[in-house]
């Protein structure tokens, strides 16, 4: 596998993520019923269906363009409280790849770190609050360590995907401190946060595209 993800690779990443969310939409919605409005999976799947069409029609000329389209689609067409947060998160990847022919591991690490900061600021969320941050943070740390350790792109994305999955699974033991999940208390224990699971699916799709 090449040490970069070019425009075609990024488009495949977005499509693989859309496929994964579509497949898990029912599960994500069920998780949200236990801690929120019960519409997370359907909202995510609908926004990604729109994104699939928008990315195909965009004619991307830079590696960040598909993510910029993804972010704008989520900001304009995704319902629920988490949709705008995902939109702003995706836009950080768009910014990182603006004008670039391909993403390097360093660029992806930077995008993830900036996305973490953006979501944490806008959502007033910290690690341990049972939100998507609980999957973004370990993925960001894994990517930073991969860059520092001189790992390959595929190795770094594999590490990020594994870290995001562990982080998402770990939210099943956390009490919610932000959003609607903060009102249900212990009723949500035993089930992971759907936003964190979606983040894990995002990095899982990256791992798939990178052949890791």
Order of alpha helices (4+ residues) and beta strands (2+ residues): beta-alpha-alpha-alpha-alpha-beta-alpha-alpha-alpha-alpha-alpha
